[in-house]
Amino acid sequence: EAQVTQNPRYLITVTGKKLTVTCSQNMNHEYMSWYRQDPGLGLRQIYYSMNVEVTDKGDVPEGYKVSRKEKRNFPLILESPSPNQTSLYFCASSTRDRALRTYFGSGTRLTVV
Amino acid sequence: KQEVTQIPAALSVPEGENLVLNCSFTDSAIYNLQWFRQDPGKGLTSLLLIQSSQREQTSGRLNASLDKSSGRSTLYIAASQPGDSATYLCAVGGTGANNLFFGTGTRLTVIP
């Protein structure tokens, strides 16, 4: 079954404690990205990757890092989380030519206290 | 920067009604447009994908249209069912980096 898997689903952490949200896809997609969803603002792109070792900033990259060492994995790293990063996070993947639909993970609800 | 607007923000209809959800975008230079469904506690599921050269796509009771020149798309749901209750999101694919610009969604409730 084609899927994007994110972990954890829920996370509560304290300000400044580094955390990683993992994302993995089983469709051999070249393109992967991270979004955050906030009430009234919709989904906004944080970072994206066109392929292994190729990453770039989206619309709201401040406070986040990513890496793409393998095609299937695209972890999101918060080195020093702050309360304004409390949000619902989604990982997504698609083919590079965008001819087919985009797949999203089930989301990670992060609370930073 | 591309801005995507969805109206209405919420909609309640009785079961069996046909309904239309609206999406408008400010920049007509788009690559494609997708309609997604989001259920509480779950991720987004792409329902329909329309390439910029296409005018519409159909899947079962769903039909999505695209008018690029006027910056509009509609999602038509025929014979609505309670299981259609969810938030529907419109997302425009940009021509540059593979980004999706999302609207804030329409929360649909279908009343049995």
Interface residues (C-beta under 8 A of the other chain):
Chain A: V4 Y31 S33 Y35 G40 L41 G42 L43 R44 Q45 Y48 M50 D56 G58 D59 F90 A92 S94 R96 R98 A99 L100 R101 T102 Y103 F104 G105 S106 G107
Chain B: V4 Y31 N32 Q34 F36 G41 K42 G43 L44 T45 S46 L49 Q51 L89 A91 G93 A97 N98 N99 L100 F102 G103 T104 G105
